Amino acid sequence: MEQPKLYVVIPCYNEEQVLPITSKLFLEELTDLIRKEKISPDSRILFVNDGSKDRTWEIITQLSKQDEHFEGISQSRNRGHQNAVLAGLMEARDLSDITISIDCDGQDDITAMEAMVDAYHDGAEIVYGVRSKRITDSFFKRFTAQAFYKLMNWMGVESVYNHADYRLVSARVLQEFANFKEVNLFLRGMFPLVGFKSTCVYYERHERMAGESHYPLPKMLALAFDGITSLSIKPIRMITGMGISVSLISFIGVIWAVIRALTGHTVVGWTSTVCIVCFMGGIQLICLGVLGEYIGKIYLEVKARPRYIISERTYEEKHE
């Protein structure tokens, strides 16, 4: 079987502390796969600098000069993790046979790449890296992450449980994925929509090797909300159902009030009236907020602005 050319796509944002450590591990794994003749000797490690404010791009440039297997591209500004991953995948689309996207922090098991490549040789076009255990996560993060995946499934979003952005994708899949023009990206929910034969590789998640996490709770919540509103209209249907339910309850309340008035009983209590008005006002504001979020996403999609802009490359463009 012909050896596939692999590109390992690694998004980086302010990773000057961990990059010198994990870059060696990535190179060791790549050279080991080349030595075992599972991938082509022309395989590469592609770092994507997501507008870092520290020495990340400088380190990437130095690495590319030290070893030909290291390459790098830099975005013109910080566009977020999902856009950085997309930029790397689209850059590698015409240069490789398969790509593996993985974070730079070393939490995902780098040695699981071999099992992913083996699964590709067995016929899989997409191989999802799935966390078998989250013992290194805090209870809060573990609980919220698992609740997030369950919520996504309940909302009708096709996603793989406990899978983030560690995956192998063939060039064939990337060519089809390029037709997805969404500006609001949630890659872990978009790739299952492409189809093709897929499988999972399970691994244990480690602690971050150095530096600080760039995904605090607000960013995690924002990503979760983006995923739901980008891939599901169930919240709008829930609003519709809530509106019908409240309308029915209100209609029953009106009938009850009329009957009480006809039988000579006065409906008393301004407190209950105020509570109901405030409750209804709160529901309406929440519904308007959800609808506004969808309208805002439509606004961004209609503008069709570029999802990323590559400002620098460590190599000659398209290897001419």
Secondary structure, DSSP 4 states (H G I P E B T S, - for coil): -PPPPEEEEEEESS-TTTHHHHHHHHHHHHHHHHHTTSS-TT-EEEEEE-S-SSSHHHHHHHHHHH-TTEEEEEESS---HHHHHHHHHHHHTTT-SEEEE--TTS-S-GGGHHHHHHHHHTT-SEEEEEEEE-TTS-HHHHHHHHHHHHHHHHTT----TTEEEEEEEEHHHHHHHTT---SS--HHHHHHHH-S-EEEEEEE----SSS--S--HHHHHHHHHHHHHHH--HHHHHHHHHHHHHHHHHHHHHHHHHHHHHTT-----HHHHHHHHHHHHHHHHHHHHHHHHHHHHHHHHHHT--S--EEEESS-GGG-
